Amino acid sequence: MGKRILILDDNEDILEIVQETLTYEEFEVQSTSRSDAVIPLVEKFIPDLVILDYRVAGLNGGELCRQIKAHPDFSNIPVIIFSAYINHNDELLSYGCDAIINKPFDLTELVEKVNSLIS
């Protein structure tokens, strides 16, 4: 069984492309477009890595990252934040994420970043 990845993005097209790409790379992928589903999914799915879109309705990806990193059982799970807001990397890193991928992104870059964090 492959490593598990949880993805949050409210753009269904991006969600589908990322899910297909990571599934093709033999990861087990769970995805959601709702920020309120992330923490329950982390608790149930126990991912090896979480990818969060920064700008979503409800809690943003940074706040969700902070919650994951503050949880004693999940603090070691690497978190990548997707962001379309260039030049905000310092702000995003302050949430405790392990990596930032700026949108639009290259799928090869995504796969390399994922592999570097969970290999």
C-alpha positions in Angstrom: 0.0 0.0 0.0 1.3 3.5 -0.9 1.8 6.4 1.3 -1.4 8.4 2.2 -2.0 11.9 1.1 -4.9 14.2 2.1 -5.7 17.2 -0.1 -7.8 20.3 0.5 -8.7 22.6 -2.4 -12.0 24.3 -3.1 -11.2 24.3 -6.9 -12.6 21.0 -8.1 -10.4 21.1 -11.3 -7.2 21.4 -9.3 -8.4 18.8 -6.8 -9.0 16.3 -9.5 -5.7 16.9 -11.3 -3.7 16.7 -8.1 -5.6 13.6 -7.0 -5.1 11.9 -10.4 -1.4 12.8 -10.5 -0.7 11.5 -7.0 -2.8 8.4 -7.5 -0.8 7.7 -10.7 2.4 8.0 -8.6 0.9 5.2 -6.4 -0.1 7.3 -3.4 -3.4 6.6 -1.6 -5.2 9.9 -1.9 -8.2 11.3 0.0 -9.5 14.8 -1.0 -12.0 17.3 0.1 -13.1 20.8 -1.0 -14.4 21.7 2.5 -12.1 23.0 5.2 -14.3 21.7 8.0 -13.7 18.2 6.8 -9.9 18.3 7.1 -9.4 17.6 10.8 -11.9 14.7 10.9 -10.2 13.2 7.8 -6.8 13.5 9.3 -8.1 11.7 12.4 -9.7 8.9 10.3 -7.4 8.6 7.3 -4.1 9.2 9.2 -2.2 10.7 6.1 1.5 10.6 5.7 1.3 14.1 4.2 -1.4 16.9 3.9 -1.7 19.4 1.1 -3.8 22.5 1.9 -5.0 25.3 -0.3 -4.4 28.5 1.6 -7.5 30.4 0.4 -10.6 28.3 1.1 -14.0 29.1 2.8 -14.0 28.7 6.5 -10.6 28.1 8.2 -7.8 28.9 5.8 -5.1 26.4 5.0 -2.7 28.1 7.4 -5.0 27.8 10.4 -5.7 24.2 9.5 -1.9 23.6 9.3 -1.5 25.1 12.7 -4.2 22.8 14.1 -2.6 19.7 12.6 0.9 20.7 13.9 -0.5 21.5 17.4 -2.1 18.0 17.7 0.2 15.6 19.6 -0.7 12.6 17.3 -0.3 14.5 14.0 2.4 17.1 14.6 5.0 15.1 12.6 2.8 14.9 9.5 4.4 17.1 6.8 2.1 19.8 5.5 2.3 21.6 2.1 0.4 24.8 1.5 -0.8 25.8 -2.0 -0.9 29.5 -2.5 -1.6 31.8 -5.4 -0.2 34.7 -3.3 3.4 35.1 -4.2 5.6 37.0 -1.7 3.7 35.7 1.3 6.0 32.8 2.0 7.2 34.2 5.4 3.6 34.6 6.5 2.7 31.1 5.3 5.8 29.5 6.9 4.7 31.0 10.2 1.8 28.6 10.3 4.4 25.7 10.6 4.0 24.2 7.1 6.9 22.1 5.8 6.7 23.5 2.2 4.9 26.0 0.0 3.9 25.5 -3.6 2.9 28.6 -5.5 0.0 28.4 -7.9 0.0 27.9 -10.7 2.3 25.0 -10.2 4.0 22.3 -12.2 2.9 18.8 -11.5 6.5 17.5 -11.6 7.4 20.1 -8.9 4.5 18.8 -6.8 5.5 15.2 -7.1 9.1 16.0 -6.3 8.1 18.1 -3.3 5.8 15.3 -2.0 8.5 12.6 -2.5 11.1 14.7 -0.7 8.8 15.1 2.3 7.6 11.5 2.7 10.2 9.2 1.1 
